[in-house]
């Protein structure tokens, strides 16, 4: 089990400028972090996207990203996970936002035939010193934008966080809180399976207490009403 | 200018209820009515699974073409990555000939893996498939013979695909779901774009509309029309519209959601997507007019297509919705958008 110190986060890096990447980058900007984003295709194209969709964020290459980011969010389709430059992330806190989702992405044999959580498979495929944390995979991209609330708001939505490196989990919990969600520690990456598609907490919009309770008894609960744009 | 239309996936019941043999003739009645009440465009999207009855939109649209005279007929979408561009071009050329020049293709990457599995393509090549096939489809529209080689189909050597369509260039729109890279791709190719929305707010999509226009200019392309597709329904009263649409919409969402491990939504949760400023447009004619005009104010688009007949919406209700959309909603929205544009022009 990795252990490192909690990190002071000023700068957030995003890999992938799809719907999830854009939504997470938007929350990071709103929370006051410096934001760099790396996407497939020419950097010039990412720069154009960034200038209009995420003003304030900077477009960089995937290779440049680790040099300017305290924490890296991986927001690409899972089928691309082996194509990422993970060898540049040694010792880094990296957040796995990916999901194994055959109905949308097709069958990926290594995930299909394994009993383990998708994040454990990813962890074992990347350098051992990568401090992998799983969160933000179980909330829709519209909801990332529309459900964010200040701390203490009665309709604040909880997000589950899993990781083997407890200091990394604490660090990411701070980011999740700054994004406008209640962080709930669900345990190690193996336990993070409860956040995967098909499990009760996938797509659940629950307050902190209801999320904790669902985690304890495994029963589905009625979602909070659709978040309306705050 | 604002074109108003509708689109559907020809939804059918899974198990009890209306099956494909009943749904497709009903759909032809709906398209004929849409033409009669002056809607500008009707779209049909392909799916290859239970719950949907249109595996080959061009064939069904050709039947609709024989019964209509003015309405434009488009796929919504053609899943180009799992199809053959030559075959797509020929099918829509045939539709163009049947309809005397009213055919359009809306090419999209597709949201489901079924067609990739059926036609032997790997989802791992999802992006590359779409890129290559779009490149070929656009080349085929040009009047000169085509020479092409790619990764996913046999090469073409100086081939002119015949016959040619009625329109000089078959219109090809790019259907996108909100991924910025797809928006930039459409703009860089100088193609019209249809922004597909399922909920969210108009404000959420505003940057995508702006990105599309900025990128079009950035790549030195002339401005192209922007289309928006959304879930919506019109009935005589707001209560009636809600009673018809939200349970049907929930049924559709939950059918797709069940296999994706997404928790089910209630009709009430669906209704919550229809709030002020949202991309849903469910209500009385007056409410839908207000919704579409607000969306136009925020997005500045030129074409609106409502997904009226979702899930188990009945034929009679869909017919009434099309009638109200064509006779009561569209004239008001078109006139107000024209007024806004003339005010804009003299500024």
Boltz contact constraints between the chains, C-beta under 6 A:
constraints:
  - contact:
      token1: [A, 17]
      token2: [B, 180]
      max_distance: 6.0
  - contact:
      token1: [A, 18]
      token2: [B, 179]
      max_distance: 6.0
  - contact:
      token1: [A, 19]
      token2: [B, 178]
      max_distance: 6.0
  - contact:
      token1: [A, 41]
      token2: [B, 181]
      max_distance: 6.0
  - contact:
      token1: [A, 45]
      token2: [B, 184]
      max_distance: 6.0
  - contact:
      token1: [A, 48]
      token2: [B, 215]
      max_distance: 6.0
  - contact:
      token1: [A, 49]
      token2: [B, 180]
      max_distance: 6.0
  - contact:
      token1: [A, 52]
      token2: [B, 207]
      max_distance: 6.0
  - contact:
      token1: [A, 52]
      token2: [B, 210]
      max_distance: 6.0
  - contact:
      token1: [A, 52]
      token2: [B, 211]
      max_distance: 6.0
  - contact:
      token1: [A, 52]
      token2: [B, 214]
      max_distance: 6.0
  - contact:
      token1: [A, 53]
      token2: [B, 180]
      max_distance: 6.0
  - contact:
      token1: [A, 53]
      token2: [B, 207]
      max_distance: 6.0
  - contact:
      token1: [A, 53]
      token2: [B, 211]
      max_distance: 6.0
  - contact:
      token1: [A, 79]
      token2: [B, 124]
      max_distance: 6.0
  - contact:
      token1: [A, 103]
      token2: [B, 259]
      max_distance: 6.0
  - contact:
      token1: [A, 103]
      token2: [B, 260]
      max_distance: 6.0
  - contact:
      token1: [A, 105]
      token2: [B, 123]
      max_distance: 6.0
  - contact:
      token1: [A, 106]
      token2: [B, 113]
      max_distance: 6.0
  - contact:
      token1: [A, 106]
      token2: [B, 123]
      max_distance: 6.0
  - contact:
      token1: [A, 142]
      token2: [B, 200]
      max_distance: 6.0
  - contact:
      token1: [A, 197]
      token2: [B, 261]
      max_distance: 6.0
  - contact:
      token1: [A, 198]
      token2: [B, 261]
      max_distance: 6.0
  - contact:
      token1: [A, 202]
      token2: [B, 261]
      max_distance: 6.0
  - contact:
      token1: [A, 203]
      token2: [B, 262]
      max_distance: 6.0
  - contact:
      token1: [A, 203]
      token2: [B, 263]
      max_distance: 6.0
  - contact:
      token1: [A, 225]
      token2: [B, 272]
      max_distance: 6.0
  - contact:
      token1: [A, 226]
      token2: [B, 269]
      max_distance: 6.0
  - contact:
      token1: [A, 226]
      token2: [B, 272]
      max_distance: 6.0
  - contact:
      token1: [A, 226]
      token2: [B, 273]
      max_distance: 6.0
  - contact:
      token1: [A, 228]
      token2: [B, 275]
      max_distance: 6.0
  - contact:
      token1: [A, 229]
      token2: [B, 201]
      max_distance: 6.0
